[in-house]
Amino acid sequence: MLFNKYLPVIFIAGGAVSQTNDGMEPEFFQRHGTIRQGGIVGAAGGNLPESQQIFAGQSIMKFKRGCHNSQIQPTVLQRFQNLRSGIVLDTYFEELACDSVLINNVQGAYLAANYLIEKGLKDVGYLRSSYPIGNFEERADGYYKALRHHNLPTGHPYVHRLTPSMEGAYTDMAELLREKTPVAPAYFADNDLIAAGAMRAFKEFGYRIPEDISIIGFDDTPICDFLEPPLTTMEVPKKRLGELAVLRLLQKIGGETKVMIKTEVSVK
C-alpha cells in the first residue's frame, strides 16, 4: 500500500484498538468538522471496523503483533517520513517527534497501589509483565512511587514477572507457586489479563480471593465482570482517548498547529 506522505495519520500503537474505536466513529467527525484531505488509521494488529475505513479514506494500516498486549515499535513508525503529521494513540515514544494521546499510566498505577496500601495491606506485590512494553514500564514507575510515598520497601520478593496474557500469566504464576515462591497478601497487576491468569493459579493452589489475596488490575476490560469474584480494576477512558486523537487529527488537517503535544488522560 502506498501512503501519501502529507496525509495525517492516527497510529493505534498499544493494545486498546477495540476500546478506542468508539471514540473515532464517523459521527464524531461530523460533529467537529469535515475532513477535506482524509486520514489514515493504523492499528497494532487488531481489526478496525468498516466505519473507520470510511472516514479514513479507505486506507488502513495494520501491523502484526507477537502478543495480544504488544505495541507497535518506534522502528516501524520511523518508516514514515511525515510522522510529524501523525498521532500515536495509547503509547508514547520519546525518540519520535510526533503527537501522542495516552492515559497517565504512572498516575493509574500509583492510585491502584495506594488504594491497597490505604486499606491496611502493607505488603503489596506486583504482577508485572515479562514483556518490555512502554505502558507497563510507566505503570511500574507508578507502583514503586506509591511504595516510596508510604515508606515501604521496594526490594521485596513479591514482584512476579508474568506473560501479559491470561493463559500465559496463569502458567507462569502456577510454576512460581509450585516453586514455593513467597506470596503477598495483595497485588497490583499490569493489566486485567495478567490479574485474571494469576487469580486462577492462586485459587488452584488453595488461596481465596480476596480473603487471602487481594488483586487490582488495570484497563477495566469486560473480563473483569466474568471472573469469580469480579476483579477490581482501574478504569481507563479509552473512548475519550479516541475522541481526543480525532480532535487532534482535525486540527492538524486544518493546519491549526505545528506544535507537538503529549496528551495524558487520567484514569480512575
Disulfide bonds with the S-S distance in Angstrom:
none
